[in-house]
């Protein structure tokens, strides 16, 4: 029986992943840096595996895998160039949408306080934003000229005494007509939004498939992964 090309590609990528992990263990890098890189490699492994498991064809698998790896590469490159506080959330959102030819001020509106994300949080949120953007291109607001996306976030008071403030991030699409209800197939994008964000950042995600477009609300605690930059007077 011929091997599925996806299985062959997974084996090749995971072999390279294992070689990188062994290299890290042998180089004597500082523990913190080694930990960050190993976390990134773990994310790569999850992307490779889950992209294959949730794709219905080789072409879909290749296209989605390439897009996800590119999104991860973009955020890692941005983090290397960023200030010590990390990468700005506004830049993270705008840059990902620009890759899909959706420009701020045209089809996209972005607003929210200045917030920086450190590695880990930046990688997970970048993947979530990528999945929302790809869904908009394939099924949502970016499929029609009149489609619009509004992304806004706000910092809310703590839910309880002694707990951190909350970040409320809302992605709203509009301009569609009679959007189909929630799809029965729950792919990698849904997993990132509903499971990865909860596991990595303790986030609650609510997806509403409204008639004129998707609305995604992500609520999470502002922990040490985030830095809120106060506006200058």
N, C-alpha and C positions, 0 to 999 in steps of 0.2 A: 504494500500500500504506500502511495506517495505521501511524503510528509507535507502537512499544511505549511505554505510559505511563511505564515505568521509565526508558527512554532519555531521554524528555523531562525527567523529574525529575532525572536525572543531569546532563544538560546545564545545567539551571537552577542546580543546586547548585554545579557546577564553575565556572560563570561567576561566581557570587558568590565562590567561593574565589579565583579569579584576581584579582577586584577587591580583595579583602582583601590579597592578596600585593602588589599594586601600591601600595596605600595604605601598607603597612608600609615599602616601599622609599622612599616619598616623604615620610614623616613625620620622618625623622631620629632615630628611636628609638635608644637605646644598642644596640650590636651584640649583646650577650648577650641582651637582651630580644627583639630582632628574631629572633635565632636560635631562641629558645624558641617564639615564636609561629609561625614558619614551620614548625617541627617539628610543632606541633599541627595546622596546616593540612594538612600532608602526611598526618598520621594521618587527618584528616577525609576527605581524598580517597580514601585506601585503604578506609576504612569504607564510603563511598558506592559505590565501584566493586565491591568484593568482596561487599557485601551483595546487589547486583543480580545478580552472576554466580552466586551460590550459592543464590538464592531460586527456588522453582519456581512462584511466582505473585505477582501484584501485591500481594495482601493480605499475604502472608508478607514480601515485601520491605519494605512500609511499616511493618509491625509491628516487624520486627527492626531496621530502620534507625532508627526512632524510639527504640527501647530503647537502641541503641548510642550514639546522639547524646546521649540523656539521661544515660547512664552517664559519658560523657566530660565533659559539662557539670557533673555532680556533683563529679567529682574536681577539675576546674579551679576550681570555686567553693570547694571545701574547701582547695585549695592556697593560694588568695588569703587565706583566713582563718587559715592555719596558722602555727605558729612557724617560725623560720628553718630549722630542721632538716627541715621538710616535714611531711607528713601521716602519722599513725600507721597502721601496717598493721592493727591491731585495728579502728580506726575504719573503714578502707577496706572491710574484709570485712563488719563488722556493718551498716554503712549500706547497702551494696548488697543484702544479704539482707533487710534490713528493707523495702526498696522492694518486694520480692516477698512481703511479709507473713510472712516467716520470722524469728521473734524469738529472740535469744540467750536461753538458759535454757529455751526451750520445745522447738522442733524443732532448734535450733542450739546447738552448744558450740564456743567459740573459746578457744584458749590458745596462749601463746608469749611470749617476751621482748619488751620494749618496743622497737619498731623503727620508725624514721621513714624515709619515702621522699621523695626530692626529685622535682621535675618530671622528666618523661621516664620514669623508673622507675615513678612513681606512675601515670602515664597508661596505660602498657602493662600493668601488673599489674591496674589497675582494669578494663581491658577483658577480661583473662583471667578475673577473678573474676566479671564480668558474664556472660560466656559460660557459665561453670560453673553460675551461679545460674539462668540461663534454661534450660539443659539439665535442671536438677533440677526446674524447674517444668513443663516440657513432657514429659519422659521419665523423670525420676529420682525421688529421694526425696520431693520436694514434690508428687508426684502422689497420694500416699496419706497418710492421717492418721497412720499409724504410722511414716512415714518420718523419718529423722534425718540430720543432716549434722554431722560433726565436722571442724573446721579447726584444725590445730595446726602450729606451726613451731618450729624449733630452729636454733641457730647451732653449726655443727660446725667442728672444726679444719681448717686449710688442707690441701689435698690434697698439696701439695709445699712445700718450704722456699722462702720468699720470695713465695708466693702468698697471696691474701686468704683469710679464713675463708669457709665455705660456709653459705648459708641453705638449709635443707631444709623446704619447705612442702608439707603433705599435706592434701588434701581427701578425706574419706571419707564416702560415703553408705551408709545401711543401711535395712532395713525393707521392701525389695522382695522379690518372689518370682520367681525365674527371669527375671532381667533378660536381655534379648536380647543376643547377642554384639555385638561392635563393628560399628556400622552401616557399610554399604558406601559411603554418601554422606559425603564429607568436606567439610563446609561451612566457613563463615567462622570458627566457633568453634574447630574443629580447627586451622585455619591460625594463629589467634592463639596457641593453646596450644603448638603444635609448631614454628611457624616464626617468628612475631613475637617471642616470648620469647627464642628462640635468637639471632635477629639483633640485637635491642636490648640484651639483658641477658646473653647467653652462657649461657642456661639450658638444662638438659636436662629434658624433660618426658616422664613415663611415664604412660600411661593404661591402666588395667586395668578391663575391663568384667566385674566379678565378679557372681555370681548374685544377691547381695543389694544391689548398688548399685555405682556408679562409684567408683573410687579414682584420684585424680590426684596424682602426686608431682612437684614442681617443685624442682630443685636449681640454684642459681646462686651465683656469687661475690659476696661482700659488698664491692662497690667503693665509690667515693665517692658513688654514687647513694643510699647508705643510711647511716643513723646509728643505731648501737645505743646505747640509753639505759641506762646502768647503774642497777640498782635501788638506791634509797637505803637506808642502814642504818637 
